[in-house]
Amino acid sequence: MSTWEQFEIDCTRFLMEQFGEYATFIHQGRSDSTVPDIKVTTKKNKQFYIEAKHSPAQCGQFVLLPNVETRQFEYSRLNSTEINEFSQVIVDYMNNNFEEFKEAGTAGKNIEFDNCQNVFNNWIIKTYKDKGVKFFITNNNVILPIEEFAEYFNVSAKYRIKRSGSSSVGSGNVDKVTEYLKSTFSNIELTTTYDKVFIYTNDNLHNQRFIIGRNEFMISKRENNFEVRKLSDTFNANVIFSIELKTNKEGISIADFIFILVN
């Protein structure tokens, strides 16, 4: 079991032991980052969530795809959250510095600009609030209201590529892919096999990406043609937020948290 998952379990156990008289606490996050870590249901049937983060930790991410033709980063439709005013500020900054970020690679490149801490904090607060999170719980069982997040954590952000390869488009996607290509590109010829799609054209389509349903595809140059490849779900270029707890921070008191639970 990973350290972060054990921490979530330990936090859930602590909350049940300390506050089980006033509410139930269910561990549900696990590896699904779209679901908050701990579901809280009070005796009055009010529900909200608590996010468990053992510092230092990652704290949210979104996928940006570099388009080398437009020299812009595109907010992926596969993101679980909609673009908001704070992610838009980050995208605008990266677009203005496209050359610096387009080849960030797996090592990544830090995102740093004036007032970036405030932007990062607000992105985290809004993103987790939209999921129903009202509190974070961190090292030493410190519980903090989400609105006070910036008082407790230093936040940084990095643009980094996650790669785990690609595969053929798959037999179930051949028809959909060929239909998309015919409607999108002119002056192309297509050939297919059981699970592959090849493109013949004089145009340079190398590294062009497109999304059909929940799958992302990329056109790759071969010797005499192009092959369409289906990207792995983890073949993503991510803006990743990382947090580190500030020293000597005390969270909400036991009495105050009980008051919230019973009212």
Residue, then its C-alpha position, 0 to 999 in steps of 0.5 A: m500500500s502506498t504512503w498516501e493511501q495509508f495516510e488517507i486511511d489513518c486520517t479517516r480512522f482518526l476522524m472516526e475516533q475523534f468525531g464519530e459521535y457527531a458524524t460518519f467518515i468514509h474513505q473513498g478517494r483512493s487512486d481516483s483523483t476526481v473523487p475527494d478522499i473522505k466523505v462526511t455525513t453529519k447526524k443532521n444528514k449534511q454532507f461534505y468532503i475532507e481532502a487528506k494531504h500528507s505534506p509534501a504532496q501533489c495537489g491537483q493537476f490539469v492537462l495542457l497539450p502543446n500545438v506546435e502549429t498554433r504555438q498555443f497550449e490547448y486545455s484538454r477536453l479529457n480534463s475532469t474540471e473545466i478551465n477557470e479564470f485561474s487556470q486561464v492565467i496559467v495558460d496565458y502565461m505559458n502561451n506567451n512563453f511557448e518555446e520555454f515550455k513546449e519541450a518541458g519533457t519528463a523532468g518538467k519546467n517550473i511555472e513562475f510569474d508575478n503573483c503566481q502563488n495567489v493564482f495557484n492557491n485560488w486554483i486549488i481552493k476553487t477546484y476542491k470547493d467545486k468537488g464539495v471539499k470544505f476541509f483539508i487534513t494534513n500532517n499531525n491531523v491538522i484540520l483546516p478550512i479550505e478558505e484558509f488554504a493559503e495560510y497553511f501551504n506553500v504552493s508551486a506548479k510545474y509543467r511536466i510530461k507523463r509518458s507511458g507509450s502508445s498503441s494502435v488505434g484498436s479495432g473498435n476505433v478504426d471506423k471512427v478514426t477514419e471518418y474523423l480524418k476524412s472530414t478533417f483533412s483534405n488530400i489524404e489517402l487512408t489504408t486500414t488493417y484490423d486495428k491500425v490506420f495509415i495516412y498517405t499525404n504530402d502534408n506534414l501531419h506529424n504530431q497532430r493530436f485529436i480526441i474522439g470520445r474518451n480517447e486521444f490520438m496522435i499522428s506519427k511519421r513513418e518512412n513512407n506514410f503516417e500512422v495514427r496511434k492511440l495515446s495511453d491515458t497517462f500520455n499527458a502533459n500536465v500542470i501539476f501543483s505541489i504543496e508543502l506545509k508551513t511550519n508551526k501551523e495549528g488547525i481548527s480546534i476540536a471544539d470548533f470542528i464539533f460545532i461545525l458538525v452539529n450545526 
